[in-house]
């Protein structure tokens, strides 16, 4: 499998995540100190302002840190999960309108990675994450992203990629785009049989993709056409690393 990765963007966003985390923490601590030391009631608003700013900036740090600063990163986890796919497959990380794009005999796939652990369920149109214990609840609120609404995120990702093809690659026909929600945490427990989008643990991803290729192989002429077009308009060469 060929791997194309925007290393420059990863390094930049990792730094943003680290700086935002430190600044957010400093503001939270400053806000707490100010809260306990303020003497004038009229100054209480400043402590709340510091706490609010600290929370917002720390959440920004969580967002960027979870995607670009964590080890292994989501792109690395997807690469490991797909290790063993042959050279007919190419995966693009952070080089198109979506973060993770696989092109190969299985078709064109957008991967939406989620690192949440615990029990993940989908029922009656709602996603839920269950994790027992106060510490886990605290971490989920302050230091981790929740499961969110993947059912809303996925159509947005697909639409963004369709617009990307229409705008950047007018010389090729926009291919059918599919998406999968991939849970990279080894301790995740899934009950998502009713989910409208394929949702599976990372360890099952490679076999899932192979099955898709067998059930309806995407023409290699189309695969080569799409890959060639995507490689032609990559970011600066120094921003990319290619592995096989």
Secondary structure as UniProt FT lines:
FT   STRAND          2..6
FT   HELIX           7..37
FT   HELIX           41..43
FT   HELIX           44..64
FT   HELIX           65..69
FT   HELIX           74..82
FT   TURN            83..84
FT   TURN            87..88
FT   STRAND          90..93
FT   STRAND          100..104
FT   TURN            105..106
FT   STRAND          107..114
FT   STRAND          118..123
FT   TURN            124..125
FT   STRAND          126..130
FT   HELIX           134..142
FT   HELIX           150..168
FT   TURN            170..171
FT   STRAND          177..183
FT   TURN            186..187
FT   STRAND          188..191
FT   TURN            193..194
FT   STRAND          198..201
FT   HELIX           202..204
FT   HELIX           205..215
FT   HELIX           220..232
FT   HELIX           237..239
FT   STRAND          240..243
//
